[in-house]
Amino acid sequence: MATGGAANITNQAKSSSDLFVEYFRFRPDIGFGKLLFDITLEPRNPFKPWEPRKVKKGFAAAMLFLLIACAWFGYFGLAR
C-alpha cells in the first residue's frame, strides 16, 4: 500500500557542475579572487587582521617592468 505523498517524491542526481558550484560556494577560503589577492599581496598578519595587506615587492617590480616594456614597444614599434 503506497500513500499518495510517497508517489510525488522523486530523486534526481545533481550534475557535477552543480556539485562544484555548491562546494565552492561554501568554501570562502578558496577561489579565483582569493588566488589573485594571494599573488599580489603579502600574507595577512594573524595578530593584526585589521591592517591592510601590502603589495608584494616582486609583483610590483614585475608590473613596473611590464609597463616599461609596453611603453618601449608602443613608442618604438607603433609610433614610428
C-alpha positions in Angstrom: 0.0 0.0 0.0 1.6 3.2 -1.2 0.5 6.5 0.1 -0.3 9.4 -2.2 2.6 11.6 -0.8 5.3 9.0 -1.5 4.5 8.9 -5.2 5.3 12.7 -5.5 8.9 12.3 -4.2 11.5 12.0 -7.0 15.2 11.5 -6.7 17.3 13.3 -9.2 21.0 13.3 -9.3 22.7 16.6 -9.3 25.1 17.4 -12.2 28.8 17.6 -11.4 28.8 21.3 -12.3 26.1 21.9 -9.7 28.1 20.0 -7.1 31.2 22.0 -7.8 29.4 25.3 -7.6 27.8 24.3 -4.3 31.1 23.1 -2.9 33.0 26.3 -3.8 30.2 28.5 -2.6 30.6 27.1 1.0 34.4 27.4 0.9 35.2 31.2 1.0 38.9 30.4 1.7 39.5 29.2 -1.9 38.6 30.6 -5.3 39.9 32.8 -8.1 39.6 36.1 -6.3 41.5 34.7 -3.3 44.2 33.4 -5.7 44.6 36.9 -7.2 44.9 38.5 -3.8 47.4 35.9 -2.7 49.6 36.5 -5.7 49.6 40.3 -5.4 49.5 40.9 -1.7 51.6 39.9 1.3 50.0 37.4 3.8 47.7 38.9 6.4 49.2 39.3 9.9 47.1 37.0 12.1 47.8 39.1 15.1 46.7 42.4 13.4 43.9 41.4 11.0 42.6 45.0 10.7 45.8 46.2 9.0 45.7 46.4 5.2 47.8 43.9 3.3 50.9 45.3 1.5 51.7 44.7 -2.2 54.5 42.2 -2.8 57.7 43.7 -3.9 58.3 41.1 -6.6 54.8 41.7 -8.1 55.3 45.4 -8.1 58.7 45.1 -9.8 57.2 42.7 -12.5 54.3 45.1 -13.2 56.7 48.0 -13.5 58.9 46.0 -15.9 55.8 45.0 -17.9 54.7 48.7 -18.1 58.1 49.9 -19.2 58.2 47.1 -21.9 54.8 48.0 -23.2 55.7 51.7 -23.3 59.0 50.9 -25.1 57.2 48.7 -27.7 54.5 51.3 -28.1 57.0 54.1 -28.7 59.5 52.3 -30.9 57.2 49.8 -32.6 54.0 51.6 -33.2 54.8 55.3 -33.2 57.5 55.2 -35.9 
